């Protein structure tokens, strides 16, 4: 995630930084507190980049299911796009989960972009309670 007072080329965060999104896609074990319990050292099950721009009130989004290091369009988009607010994410699918574009972060709803860590311990024990808290409109948008 990057929030800046000046426009930053997406390539600075996604391609060039020491711990860039592309770097994290093939070497993700650098972060503090890393353990292999709920973390993967290879994030090859997709990626996404979202950013806000002046052309629209809705943010832009670029996602794919291939590894970030292997997507030539990602390099083109990042080298020619600037923003003051960028979200970037790589994905390592949980065992048994589907590898699909819909499961790649960030997610977009209207003018909002968001990511989450993808894992909640014992989620099955709270899933129903959480669903009951949702308004029908929100519940209908779960994919």
Residue pairs with C-beta under 8 A, 6 or more apart in sequence:
1 86
1 87
1 88
1 115
2 8
2 13
2 85
2 86
3 84
3 85
4 84
4 85
5 84
6 84
7 82
7 83
7 84
8 82
8 83
8 84
8 86
9 78
9 79
9 81
9 82
10 49
10 51
10 77
10 78
10 79
10 81
10 82
10 83
10 86
10 88
11 75
11 78
11 79
13 20
13 21
13 86
13 88
14 20
14 21
14 22
14 49
14 68
14 74
14 78
14 86
14 88
15 21
15 22
15 74
15 75
15 78
15 79
17 23
19 30
21 47
21 49
21 68
21 88
21 89
21 90
22 68
22 69
22 74
24 43
24 90
25 42
25 43
25 44
25 47
25 67
25 68
25 69
25 90
26 42
26 43
26 44
26 67
26 69
27 41
28 39
28 40
28 41
28 42
28 43
28 90
28 92
29 39
29 41
38 119
39 92
40 92
42 92
43 67
43 68
43 90
43 91
43 92
44 67
44 92
45 65
45 67
45 91
45 92
45 93
45 99
46 63
46 64
46 65
46 66
46 67
46 90
46 91
46 93
46 99
46 100
46 101
46 103
46 104
47 63
47 64
47 67
47 68
47 71
47 74
47 88
47 89
47 90
47 91
47 104
48 61
48 62
48 63
48 64
48 87
48 88
48 89
48 91
48 104
48 105
48 106
49 61
49 62
49 63
49 74
49 77
49 78
49 86
49 87
49 88
49 89
49 106
50 59
50 60
50 61
50 62
50 86
50 87
50 88
50 106
50 108
50 113
51 59
51 60
51 81
51 83
51 85
51 86
51 87
52 59
52 60
52 83
52 84
52 85
52 113
53 59
53 60
53 81
53 83
57 111
58 108
58 110
58 111
59 108
59 111
59 112
59 113
60 81
61 106
61 108
61 113
62 73
62 74
62 77
63 101
63 104
63 105
64 71
64 73
64 74
64 101
64 104
65 99
65 100
65 101
65 104
68 74
68 90
87 105
87 106
87 113
87 114
87 115
88 106
89 104
89 105
89 106
89 115
91 103
91 104
91 105
91 118
93 99
93 103
94 118
94 119
97 103
102 143
105 114
105 115
105 116
105 118
106 113
106 114
106 115
107 113
107 114
107 115
109 141
120 126
131 139
134 142
